Amino acid sequence: MKRLHLILILSLLFSVLSFSQSAIIRGVILDEVNTPIEGINIKASSGEGTATNSNGFYELKIPFGVEVTVIFTHISHKRVEQKFNLKNGQEIEYNPVMLIDVEQIATVVINTNTRQSVEGVTSISPQMIRTIKGAQPGVENILKTLPGVNISNELSTQYSVRGGNFDENLVYVNEIEVYRPFLVRSGNQEGLSFVNTDMVHNVDFSAGGFQAKYGDKLSSVLDITYRNPVDFGIRADISLLGGGIAAETVSKDGKFSGIAGVRYRDNSLLLNSLETEGNVEPVFADAQTYLTYRFSSKFHLNFLGNISSNKYNFQPKNRQTNFGTLQDPVALLVFYEGQEKDQYQTYFGAFKANYFASDDLTLKLIASAYHTTEQEYFDILAQYRLGEVNTNIGDENLGEVEFSEGIGSQLTHARNDLDAFIVNAEHRGDYKIDDESTIEWSVKYTHEDIRDRLEEYEIIDSAGFSIRPPRFSQPNTQPYDQFTGPLTAFENIKALNFVKINRFQAFAQYSKRTDWNGHEVFYNAGIRTHSWAVSGDGISDSKTQTVISPRAQFAIKPNWEKDMLFRVAAGLYYQPPFYRELRDSSGTVQPNVKAQKSFHVVLGNEYSFEIWERPFKLVTEAYYKGMTDVNPYTLENVRIRYSASNNAEAYAYGLDVRINGEFVPGTESWFSFGYLKTEENIDDRGYIARPTDQRLKFGALFQDYVPNMPDLKMYLNLVYNTGVPGGSPSYADKYLYQLRLRDYRRADLGISYQLVNPEKQYSSKWKKPFRELSLGFEIYNMFGNQNSITNTWVRDVYSKGQYAIPNYLTPRVFNVRLTARL
C-alpha cells in the first residue's frame, strides 16, 4: 500500500515537473464577424504545432525562457505571426482575429458561399461599396442597381423593395436593429446613411422570403457586419460633398479591437444645382464606433455607438420651371419669402455579449437604446406666375414669360417636434446539433416612448380667391360665386401625442443541410411571435394584439454537370404598426390598428457558369405577395402619411433577374432587370396601382480599366425605372387621380487613378505610408436627364383647370474625390 502511495506521489511530481518545463498558449481564433475558424494550422519556430477544433479553440505548448515565433495560417485567411517569450510554467491566452484574404488578390472574388445561396441572400463586396460612391454614397447606392429595389431620388437613402414602402425594410448591424429619423419629408433634408462604409466587413441583402430570425417587416432585410480589426489602419475619403476618416486598432494580446469613424457631409453642391434658388445650409455629421473586448476565449463583449447631427437651413428666393411641349411651352415662376429650419439629433448605443459555452452552444445578450430629437420648422410664402413662354428665336426676351395665365400664392407653416426613445433587450442563442443541423432562438423586449407635436397648415390663394379645403362640407362654387363661409386653411393639422408601446418578440428556427440521393439539400423552418400594446395620454381602449408568423425555406443543389441551385421560400409575414403607422392624416393616434399581413412565395434559381474562362452567375427569382389588413398611405417625396386603418387589401408579383461576373477580367459587374405589379383595393372600390407600382426596372453596375494602364479605373452606375403613381395632389382621391410621374433615368460615371495599391507599394518618399491612394472625379446624372419626384399643382384662372408642374431632381453635377488608406 505504501508502495502504491509512493508511486502515485512520484507520478504526480513527475507530471508537475514535466509541466513546469514548458509554457502554454491557448485561445480561440475568430474571423472578423466573430465566427470560429476550424482548421487553422498553428506552428511554432521551436517545432511544436497544433490546429484549431470546430469551435476555433487551440492549445500549444512551447519552450520557456526563449523567444518563440508562432505562425497561424489558413488557405483563405491572412497569415498571422506573433512572438512569445514566456516564463517557466506560464499560461497565457492569445485570441487573434484572422482577416479573410480578399484584398490581397487583384482578381474579383464572386461570393459562392453556399449558405447565402440557399437562403436567398445577395452578398455585396465591401470594397465595391467603398469604390462606387455616387451622389449619396453608401450601401443604398449599390442596392438601387439590384433587381426588385427601387430608388428614384438620388438625394435619399430610402428605398422600396418589391412593391413595399420605405417603412417595410429591416436594417441590422452586427445583429443589432437600427432605426431612421421620423420627420424627414424630403431627400433634401436627409443626411448620411447610418451605415459607415469604411467600417463594413460584410453586406447581405434579402429582398423577400427571409428566415424567422429576422424581424417583422413585409419587404426586405439589410444585414450589415462591421469588421473586427487585425492591425492598425486609417482610411480617409474627401470630396466636394464632404469627407470621412476611420481608424482601427488592436491590442498586442489581441483581446481588444476597435474601429471608429467620423463623417461630414455638405450637400450644397447638389442642392444649389436645383431649380429653386436660395441660401441653403445642409450640414450633416456623425461619429460611430464598434469595439470588442475578449475577456476570455469563451466570453466577448461588443459595443456599437453612433451620434448623428443633421441640420438643414433653407431660405428660398425664386424658381423657374419650364414644361409643356415645343408647340405650347409653359413656365412657372415662383418668388419666395421665409425660411425652413430642420434639425435631427440621434444617439444610439448597444452592447452585445457573446458566450461560447461549448463547441456547439453560443449564447448572446443584446441591449440597445435609441434616442432621437427632431424638429421641422418652416414659414414660407410662395407667390407664383403661370404663363406662356416667348419662343421667338433671336428675340431678346427669349425664354421669358410674356403672358400670365394664372397668379396666386401659397403659405405653408409647420412647427413639428418629435422626441422618441426606444430601448431593446434581447437574448439570442444557437445550438449546433451536429455538423448539418442547427437550432436558433431569440426572446426580445422593446419599449418605445414617443412624444410628438404636429402643427402644420397650408393656405392657398389663386387668382384672388381663397381656395377652400378639399373636404370642406359647405358647398363652394368659387370662382363663379362669392363664398361667404368662414376663413379656413386649405389644410390644417394639429395634434399632441404621448404614446408608449411595449413589444414582446420571440422566434425559433431549425436549419439542416443533408444529402438526398446524391443531391445537396437544405431546409429551414421557423416561427415568430409578436405581441404589442399601445398606451398613452387619452388612450383608454387599446388592446394587446398578438401575431404568429411561420416561415420556411427549401433549396436543392442537384448532382448535375451544370452548377444549378433551386430554392423556394414561403411564409406568413406581419408588420405590427410603428408609431407613424398609428397616426392618421389628422394626427390622431389610432391604438388598435392591426398588423399588416402578407403571404410570401418566392421561387429562385441560380446558375453558375464560365464564359471566357471567367466565372458568372445568373440569378432568377419570381415572387408573389398577397396582403390583407393593409394600412393605405400617401407618398410625397419620401414622406409617408398613413390612414391608420386596415381597410384595404393588396397584392404584388414580379420577376427579378441578375447576371454578374467578370465581364472585364479582374472586376465584378452586373446587369439586372425587374418586373413588378402591385395594386390595392381600398374599401372594396376596386383595384388601383399602389404608390410604389414601379413596373419596369433596369440597373447596371459596370467596372472597367485601361488595359495598358490598369491603375486607371472607371465605374458606370445605370438606373432606369418606369414612373410610379404620385403625380396627383396629396389631398386627391386616389381613384380619381392615377397619374404617373415620368420615368427615372440616371447614369453616374466615376474615373479614378490608383497612385498606390496593394500590388504597387513604395518603400521611400511621400507615398511610403500609404497602402492605398487614389484620385478621381465623378459625373452625376451624366446625360442631364430631368427626373422628378413629385408634382406641384397650380390653377389656371382662364381654363379653371390645374397644371402638374414637375419638381425636378439634380441635373448634371461634377465631383472630385481623394481616397487614402494608411
N, C-alpha and C positions, 0 to 999 in steps of 0.2 A: 504493500500500500504506500509505504514511504517512497519506494522507488517510482511509483506512479506519480506521486506528488512532485518528486524531483524532476521527472521527465516533463510534466506539464509546466513547471516553473522555467526550466531551461528552454522549452519551446516558446513560451511567452517572451522570455528575454531575447531569444534569437529573432523573433518576429519584430520586437521593438527595435533591436539593433539594426536589423535589415531595413526597417522603415526609416530609421534616422540617418541612413547613408544616402538619402536622396531627398528631393523636394517634389511637390506635386502641383501641377497646374490643372485646374478643372473649370468648366463653364458650359455655356450654351452658345451656339453660333446661329445668328438670325440674319435674314435678308433685310432690306430697307423697309419692308412692311411688317416686320416683326414675325415673320414666318420661319420656323425652324428649318434648317437645311440639313438634309441627310446626306451622308457620304462625302463629307469634307475630309480630304486627305491631310493629316497633320504629321509633320516630320520635323524632328529636332536635329540640330547640327551635330549632336553627340551620338546620333544613331537611333534614338528611340522614335517610335511612331505609333499612331492610332488613327481612328476615324470616328466621325460623329454617328450617333444612332438615329433612329427615325424621328426623334424629338430634338435633334440638334445637340445633344449632350456629348461631352467627351471628358476624358481624364488622362493625363500624361505625366509620367514620372521622368524627371531629368536630374542630372548630377547637381550637387550643391557646390557653392563656392567658385564656380566658373561661369563665364558668360556663355549662354547658350542661345542660339537663334532658332526660333520656332517658325515654321513656314506653313501657312494654311492655303491649300489650293483646291480648286474645283473647276471642272471643264467650262462652266457657264458663269463663273464669278471671278472678280478681280483677285489677284494674289495678294495675301496679307502676310507681312513679316513683322515679328516682334522679338526684341532681345530681352532676356531674363538673366538675372544673377541673384539667386536665392540662397538663403541660409539653410543649414542642415535641418531637415525636418519641417521646413516652412511650407505652408499650403496657401496658395492664392487662387483667386477667381479671376479669369480673364474671359470677357464676352465680346469678341469682335463682331462687327456688323459687316457683312460682305456685300459689296456692290455688284449688281448684275453687269456683266461685261458687255455693254451695248455700245457705248460711245467710243470704245477703243477701235471699232472697225469702221471702215469707210462705207461699206455696203449697207443697204437698208435691211432692217430686221422686220419681217412681216410676222406679227404675232399669230402663232398657230397653237396657242395654249388650248388644250382640249377642254378644260373646264369652262373657259369663256365661250367656246364654240357651242358646247352642248347647252349652255344656259342662255344662249341668245344675246350675248353681251358683245358690244363693239369696243375694242380697246384702241386708244389713241396714244401715239408716241408723245411723251412729254417734250422731246426735242423738237418735234414738229410744232407743238403748241408755242414753244418759245421762239421758233424761227418765223412762223407766219403770224404776224401781229394783227394787221388790219386796223380799220378806223376805231374799233372797240376791241382792243387786244384782250385775249383771254380764251378760256376753253370754249365759250359760246361762239367765238369767231370760227372755230373749226366745226362745231356742231351744225351750223347752218348749211354746210355742204353735204351733210348726211341725209339720206332719204327719210322722209317722214317728219323731219324737223324744219320748221318754218320760222324765219326771222325776216321781217320786211321793214326793219328800221335799224340802220347801222349805228344809230346813237344809243340803242338799247341793248341790254344784256338778257332781256327776257325773250323766251321762245315758246312756241306751241308745238305739240307733238301729236301727230295723227288725229287732228280734229279737236284736241283739248285746248284749254286756255292756259295762261301763264301761271295760274294758281294750282295747276294739276301736276306739277313736276317736283319730285323729291331730289334734294341735294344733300349728300353726305361727305364729310371729310374725316377720314380715319374712323368710320363707323359712327360719327357724331353728326346729328342732323343740324343743318344751318338754316337761317331764315333771311328773308329780304325785308327792306323797308316797306311800309304800308301805303304811304300817301303819294308815292310817285305817280304822276298822271301823264308825264311826257318824257320821251327819251332825252330831251334837253336837260332834264333835272337829274338824270341818272349819272352816277359816277363810275366807280370801279366795280368790277366783278368781285364777289367775295373771294374767289379762288385766286391765289397768288401763283402765277405760272412758274416763277423762279423757285418755288418750294415743292413743286409737284414731282412725284415719282411715277404715279400710275393714274390713268383715267379710264374708267369703264362706264359705258353708257348702254342702257336698255330702253328701247322705245315701246315696250309693252310685253305683257305676259311674264313679268318678273316674279321672283320667288316670294314666299311668305315672309322671309326675313327682312324684306324691305317694307316700309310703312304703307299707310292707307292713302294713296293718291290714285288718280284714274289714268294717268298718261305715261310717265317715264321716271327713270332713276338715273341720276348722275352721281357716280361713286368715285370720289377723289381720294387718293392716298398721298399724303405728304411723306417725304423721304426722311430717313434717319441717316445723318452724315457719317462718313467713314474717315474723313480728314478735314483739314481747314480749307475753306474756299470762299471766294466772293464772286458774286455775279452782279453786273450793273447794266442798265439799259437806259438810254437817254434819247429823247426825240423832241420835236417841236410841240408835242402834245403832253410832255411831262417826262417822268422817268421813275426808276426804282432801283433799289440796291438790296441784295440779300446776302447774308453772311451765315456760314455754317462752321461748326467745330465739333470736336470730340475729345474727351479727356484721354490721358495717356493709358489709363487702365481700361478704357472702353466702356466704363459704367455710365458716363454722362455724355449725351449728344444733344445738340440743339441747332435749330435753324431759325432765323428771323429775317423779316423783310419789311422795308418801308417803301411806300409808293406815293407818288404825287402826280396829279393829272389836271391839266387845264384845257378844256375843250374850246377855247376861244377860236382856235384855228378853224374848227369845223362850224361853230355857231355863227361866226362872222361871215361865213360864206352863204348863209341862208338869205332868203328874200327880205325878211324883216330886219331892218337896220336898227341899231341902238347900242347902248352900252351894256355889255354883258360880262359878268364875272363868275364863271363856272369853275370853282376850285374844289377838288376832291382829294382826300389824302387818307391813308390808313397805315397802321402798323400791325404786323402779325408775327406770331412765333409758334413753333412747335418744339417742345422739349421732351426728352426721355431720360429717365434715370433708372438704371438696372440695379436694384438693391441686392439681388442675387440672381442665380440662374433661373429661379422659379418665379420671382416677383419683379415686375416692371411697372413704372408709373410714368404716364404721359400727360402733358398739358398742352392744350390748344387755346391760344388767346388772340383776340382781334379787337382793335379800336379803330373806328372809322368816323370821319368827319366830312360831310358833304355840304357845301354852301353854293347856292345858285341865286345870284342877284341880276336882275334884268330890268332895264329901262328902255322899252321900245320907242322908236321915233316914227318910222314910216315903213311902208311896204308897198310894192307894186307887183302884181301878178298878172301876166298876160296869158290868156287862154282863148278858147273858141277855135275857129277854123281860119284858114288863109283867106277865105272869102268874107268871113264875118268875124274878125278879131275883136275881142273884148278885153278890157283891162279893169282890174280892181286896184284902186289907190286907197290906202288907209293911213291916217295920221293918228298917232297915239299920244296919250298923256298918262302919267302914273308909272308905277313900278311893281315888280314882283320880287319878294324875298322868301326863299325857301331854305330850310336847314334840316339836316338829318344827322343825328349823333347816335351811333350804335356801339355797344360794348358787349363782347361775347367772351366767355371763358368756360373751359371744360376740362375736367380731369378724367383720365381713363386708366384704370388699374388692371393689369393682366397678371393672372396667377396660373402658372403652368403646373398644375397639381401632379401630373404624371405625363408619360409619353403620349397618352391618349386623351387626357382631360384638360381643357383650358377653361378658366372662369374669368369673367370680366365684369367690372363695375364702372359705369359711366355716369358722371354728374355734370350738368351744364347749366348755365344761366345766360339769358339774352335780354338786354335792356336797350330799348330804342326810344329816343325823344325826337319827335318830328314836328315841324311847323311849316305851314303853307299859307303865306300872307300875300295878297295882291289886291290892288285897286288900279284898274286900267280902263281908261276911256278910249274907245276906238271910233273915229269918225271916218266914214268911207264915201267914196265916189265910185260908181259903176258906170262905165261909158264906152263909147266907140273909140277905136284907136286909128290914128292917122296912118294910112298905108301908102301914101304917095311917095314913091322913091325919089329922092332928091329934095324933098321938102324939108325945110329947116326944123319943122315940128314933127318929123317922122317918129312914130312910136309913142307920141303923147296922146292923152285923152282929150278929145275935142268936144264931145257932146255927152253930157251926163244923162244916163237913163235911170239912175237911182241914187239917192243920197240917204244917209242915215247914220245912226250911232249906236254903240253898244257899251254898256258899263258893266264890268264884272268885278265882283268883290268876294274875298274869301278871308276868313280867319279860322283856319283849321289847325288844331293841335291834337297830337296823339302821344300817349305815353304807354308803352307796352313792356311788361316784364314777364318773361317765360322761363320756368325752371323745369329741368328734367332729371329724373333718377332712374337708371336702368341697370338691370343685371342681364348679361348675356353669357351663354356658355355653348361649348361644343364638345361632343364626345365621339371619339373615333372608335367605332365598334371593332372594325378590322381595317385592312388596307383598302377595302372597297366601300365601306358603309360609314356614314356619319350622321349624327343627330345634332341639331342646333335648336336653341330655345332662347327666349327672352321674356322678361317682365319689365314693364316701363310705366312710370307715373309722370304726368305732366300737369303743371299748374300755370294757367295763363291769366294775367291780370291786365286788363285793358282799360285805359281812361282816355276818352275820346270826346273832343268838342268839334262839332261840324257846323260851320256857319258860312254859307255862301249864297249869293244871289246874282241874278243877271237881269238887266233892264235893257230892252231893245226899242229903238225908235227908228222908223223907216218912213221917209217922205212926209215927215211932220206928224205922224201918227204913232202913238204908243202901242206897241204890239202886245196883245194880251197873252196870258199863259195858254199853252196848248190844250189844257184840260179844264179851263175855266167854265163853270156851269152856266153863267149868264150869257145869253146869246150876244154875239159880236159880229156886226156886219161891216166893220171898217174895211176899206176906206170909203164905202158908199154912204154910210150913215154915221152921224156923230155918236160916239159912245159916251154915256153919262155915268157909267158904273165907277166903283172905287178904283183908285190907282193901285195896281198890284204888280209886283215884279213878275217878269216873264218866267223866271224860275227862282224859287226861294226855298232853301233847305236850312233848318236849324234844329240841332239836336245835341244833347249832352248825355253821354252814356258811360256808366261804370259797370263793367262786365267782368265776371270771373268764370273760367271754365276749368273743370277738373277732368282729367282723362286717365283711364287705365287701359293699357295695351299689353298684349301678350301674343307670342307665336311659338309654334313648334314645327319643325320640319325634318324630314328624313331623306337622305340622298344615298344613292347606291350606284356603283359602276360595276358591271359584270360582263360576262361573255355568254353569248347565246348563239349556239351553232356556228361558232367562228366569227360572229359579228359582235362588235363592241356596242354595249347598250348602257345608257344612263337614264335614270329616272329620279324625279324629286317630287315629293308630295308634302304639303304643309297646310297649316290653318292658322289664321289670325283672328283675334277678337279685339274689339274696341268699344269701350263704354265711356260716355261723357255726360256731364250735366252742366247747365248754364245757370248762373245766378248773378245777382247784382241789384242795384237800386231800381225799384219799380218793377222787378221781375218776380212774379209770385207763382206763375203757372208752369214753370219749367219742369220737364220730366227727364228722368235718366233714360238714355237710349243706348242700345247695345246692338252691334252688328257682328256677324261671323263671316269670315272670308276664306273659303277653301281655294287652294291653288295647286296646280300640278304641271310638271314638265316631263316629256319623254323624248329621248334622242337615240338614234341608232346610226352607227358607222358601219355600213356593210363591208364585208370582206371581198371587195371588188378590186379590179385592176385600177379603176378610176377612183380617185380620192373624193368620196362623196360623204356628206353628212345630212341626215334628215332629222327634223325636230318638230314637235308640236307642243304648244303650251295652252292651257285653258284655266280659267278661274273666275271667281266672282269677286270683283273689286269694289270697295266702298270708299267714299271720301266724306268723312264726317266734317261738318262745317267749321271753318275757322271764323274768326270774328268778322272779317269782311263779308263772308257769305251769310252771316246772320243779320246784317244791316241792310234794310230795304232802301228804295230810291228816296224816301223821305228822311232817312237817317234813323228810323226806329228799329230797335233790335227785336227780332222775332226768335225767341229762345227755342222753339220747338221745330225749327227747320230740320228736316230729316237728312240723313246722309245720302248723297247721290250714289246710285248703284249702276254698275256696268259689268256685263258679262263679256269676257275677252276670249277669243280664239285666235291663235297665231300659228301659221304653218310656215316652216322655214326650210331652206336648203342651202348648203354651202358646197361649192365645187372648187377644189384646189387643183391647179394645173400649172404647166410651164409653157411659156412662149419665148422664143429666142433664148432658151436655156435660162430663163429667169422666172421667179415664182409669181403667180397671180391667184386671185381668189374672186369668185363670183358668188355673191350672197343675195338670195331672193327671199322675201317674206310677204305673205298675204295675210291679212288680218280682218277681223270683224269685231265691232263693239256694239252691243245692244244695251242702251241706257234707259233707266227709269228713275223716277223721283228727281228729275233734272231740275236744277235751280237756274232759270233763264237769266241772262245778263246782257248788258250792252257794253260795247268795247269802243273806246275813243282814245286813239293813240295807244298808250299802254295802260290806261285806266279802265278798270273793270267795275261796273256797278250792277249788283245783283238785285233781283226782285225779292229775294228772301222768301221764296215759296217753292214748293215742289210740284208745280203744275204743268210739267212738260215731260215728254219722252223723246228720245233721240236715238240715232244710230250713226255709225261711221264704219266705212270699209275702204280698203285700198290695197295697193301693191307697191312695195319698195324693192328697188334693185340697185346694187352697188358692185362695181368691179374695181378692185385695187391691186396694185402690184408695181413692179419696176418697169414702167413704160420707158423710162430713161434709166440706164444702168446706175445702180447706187443710190437711187432716190425713190421714194414712195409717192404715188399719186393715185387718185381715184376719180371715178365718174359715177354719179348717182342719178336715179330717176324715181319719182314718186307720183302715184295717182291716189287721190283722196276724194271721197264724197261723204259729207256729213250733213244731216238735216235734223230738225227738231219739230215737234208738234206741240204747240202751246195751247192749252185749254181746248183740245180737240178741234182746232180750227184748220187743221191740215198741216202737212209737212212743208217747211221752208228751209232754205240754207241757213246754217249756223254762222255766227260771226267769223269762225275760223275755217270756213269751207274753201280751202285753197286747193283747187282741183289738180293742177299740174305743177310739178316742181322738178327743176333740173339743177344739179350742182356739180361743180368740178373743182378739184384742188390738184394743180399740176405743178411739179417741180422739175427744174432743168438746170444745166450748167453748160458753159462753153467748153467743148471737147479739148481744145488746146490750152484752156485756162480754167481748170476745174474749180479753182477758188472763186471764180465769178459765177454766182448762182442767181437764180430767179424763181419766183413763185407766181402763180396766177390763180386767183380765187374767183370763181364764177358762180353766180346765183341767178336763176330765173324762176319766179313764182307768178302764177296767174293771180289776178286780183281777187280779193275777198270782199264779201258784203260789208258795208260800212260807209257807203257813200251817201247816207241819209242823215237828216237832222237827228240829234240824240234823243229828242222827245218823240220822234215819229213812231207810228205803229209799224212794226216790222213787216206786217202782212201787206202794207201799202207801199213800202219802200224796200225794194230788193236790189237797189243799185250796187254795183261793184266798183271798187277802186281800180285804177289802172294797174296793169301788170308791173311787177317789180323786176327790174333788170339792173344788174350791177356786176362790175368787173374791177377787182383790185389787183394791182401789179406791184411786186416788190423785187428790187435788184440789189444785191449786196456783194461785197468783195471781202473774202476772209484773209485778213493780214496774218493771223495766227490761228492754227487749229491743231488738234491732237497729232496730226501727221506732219505738221510744219512748225516745229518748236525752235526757239533761239536760245543760245547759251550766253549771249552778250548783248550789250546796248539796251535801248529802251524797251524792246519787245520781250526781253527775258522774263519779266514777272508774269506774263500773260499765258494762260492755257488756250484761251480763245479770244479773238479780237476781230470784229467785222464792222464795216462801214457801208451804209447803203441808203437808198431812198425808196419811197413808196408813192404810188399814184392811186388815190382812192377814187372810185367811180370813173375809171379811165376814159370811158366813152361819153361821159357827161349826161347820162340818162336822167330824165326828170321823173323821179319816183315820188309818190305821195303816200302819206299815211292816213290823212283824214281830208274832209272837205269843209270849207266854210260856206255857209248858206246865206245868200244876200237876196233881198227882194228888189224887184224891178217895178217902179211905180207905174210904168206905161202898160206892161203886159200883165200886171198883177201876179206875176209868177216869181219863181225863185231860181237863182243860179247856184250851181255847185262849183265853187272855186277850189281847186286842189291846193293843199298845203304841202309844198314840195320839200323833200329832204335835201341832203347836202349835194352840191354839184361836184365837179372835178376839183380835188384838193391834193396838193403835194406835201410830202413829209420827209424829213431826214432823220436817220436813226443810227446810233452808235451802240454796239453791244460788246461787252467785255466780260471775261471770266478769269479770275486770278487763282 
